Amino acid sequence: MSTSQQHLATDPPAPLWEPAADRIAGARVTEFHAWAAERHGAPAPEGDGGDYARLHRWSVEELERFWAAFTEWAGVRFATPYASVLGSAEMPGARWFPGATLNYAEHALRPGADDAQALLYVTEDQDPAPVTWGELRAQVGSLAAELRRLGVRPGDRISGYLPNIPQAVTALLATAAVGAVWTSCAPDFGARSVLDRFQQVEPVVLFAVDGYRYGGKQHDRTETVAELRRELPSLRAVVHIPLLGTPAPEGALEWAELTAGDAPPVFEQVPFDHPLWVLYSSGTTGLPKAIVQSQGGILVEHLKQLALHCDLGPGDRFFWYTSTGWMMWNFLVSGLLVGSTVVLYDGSPGYPSTGAQWQVAERTGATLFGTSAAYVMACRKAGVHPARDYDLSAVRCVATTGSPLPPDGFRWIHDVFREAGQDMWIASVSGGTDVCSCFAGGVPTLPVYIGELQAPGLGTDLQSWDPQGKPVTDEVGELVVTRPMPSMPVSFWNDPDGSRYRDSYFEMFPGVWRHGDWITLTSRGTVVIHGRSDSTLNRQGVRMGSADIYEAVERLPEIRESLVIGVEEPDGGYWMPLFVHLAPGAALDDGLRAKIKQTIRENLSPRHVPDEVIEVEAVPHTLTGKRLEVPVKRLLQGTPLEKAVNPGSVDRVDLLRFYAELGRQRG
């Protein structure tokens, strides 16, 4: 980290890419800036390259004025007006737009003409199938009426065990229309993982497929759905979606019947902070946290991100490779808010070949192509030439998230498109499930520097703090947000006194959101993400908890205790070793290594399998018995022992020397 610090501070690099004058002039953020300067006191654009920095500074210093201006510019419809923009700015507990009522689904279904394409659905083996705005409105209207007939009321929870298909979008929007609360899991989740999430929120309706197709194969899920029905006593209805063509199980309702009516959509006008959906954390320290986000908060935050930062609007086709178990699916659906056609791809990211996602972009005419940093690096390694082998002439932006895009990833995207004569904007973005948005990322009017995110988001007071809580520039610190964002959770489910919520984000710096990432804010206004400052594992862009791995491994009689660490490497790699403290008489031979990996693969998933299994004398703990995941991760990343941990908080400091030496050996 220190090398990159010096580089950032003393040797400003040349931009990899700069937007052309016509792109800057035509960007929606340029339009908004001029409008906000004229009507709401934003600093007047000067056209000197510092416009975004001045607009951003105004947006955080005049937070209420910014959000009042933006909601007016974006045409947010408040059914009843707000009394103030920010009733309380305290974190946690900020109160946005008190008094206002609105509906997210109403805004999502408002933009397009009836015969225009709202959704474009693609699978591994079928041509893109459009769903028009008229068809989507009709299906949502019919389904919302049926949900009300089933007794669904505002605040009730509705769950989806669904892949990335149009029915999932319809079910989400119908749920929001009636004021109920949506929650979803992808069908590659096993029953236990789904129940750990859905049992917390007690859904009254379950939308479920009979199976899904992935990697050229069919995967039956009828038994899993039967188990979900048995283990979710709160269910009043199950809706069968026959993706594989099987008949509905006994007592289930048919999707086709529920969406065949002709009732126009009726939108429940709910308070701004009324729950819209529940997302889930990775579950590092037990059950996944059930994160509740609001109809109004998500509406205005996603409108801002998609219009101003992604530069999306009517005429765009918005594709991001995702599943319904990842917050990027919810973000993708919000493409409807700005009138874009949302591209839904249900299939493997790498089937029938590594270039599969680029092929989806070609088949759908995507204008924004979103993927994971891991996919970009896999394409580079496999020698894929997307701009040469596919017609990607419609793509104006390649965006990545899930993990930091390494410098080689920036260079590769830039070079493969430049070879084909395309000038490609690369938007590396970073945010979190916790806010279902980005803290920093793309700005269509700014240059792109290798390995750096272009800027913090508007209205996001992003800072890098040292351990004493002081802001730092051009050096690594904790990612903090010092003023509230509208999409911050309104609560966690079943956290009546808010203690779990406070402990998750506000324990280190009271009143300030600490996210758990290492970042550098450069003096040029860009942002560098260095990976997690906590122990969350992030394999191939998918975060997961260590607790699941411990539970599986430590069932084996040979294993006394274990410690798993995920280490982001400078070249963009990710090393995930598993350290094991063996039971007396056990030996870590090839047979035991294979047994450990098979146990993890079968009980969890292939993604959870460690890169190496390493024997240790014992696992180090805090004095209260917690495994020292974060200090060990720092040691493996090369942090000196005296800076990685407070010796007074450790049961056996001598155990840490092994990890410090291993970190030195790995460079």
TAZI-V152859 format. One record per helix or strand of 2 or more residues. SS is the DSSP state (~ for helix, > for strand). FROM is the first residue (numbers start at 1). LEN is the number of residues. If there is no record, write none. Layout:
ss = [SS;SS]
from = [FROM;FROM]
len = [LEN;LEN]
//
This chain:
ss = [~;~;~;~;~;>;>;>;~;>;>;~;>;~;>;~;>;>;>;~;>;>;~;>;>;>;~;>;~;>;~;>;~;~;>;~;>;>;>;>;>;>;>;~;>;>;>;>;~;>;>;~;~;>;>;~;~;~;~]
from = [2;21;28;51;63;86;95;101;104;117;129;133;157;166;181;191;205;211;217;222;237;253;255;270;275;290;295;317;327;341;356;368;373;386;397;407;425;430;437;455;462;477;491;499;513;527;537;542;546;559;574;590;606;612;621;629;641;647;653]
len = [9;6;13;11;11;3;2;2;5;7;4;17;5;12;5;11;5;4;4;10;5;2;4;2;6;5;15;4;12;6;9;5;10;4;5;13;4;3;5;2;4;5;2;7;9;6;3;3;8;10;9;14;3;4;2;8;4;3;14]
//
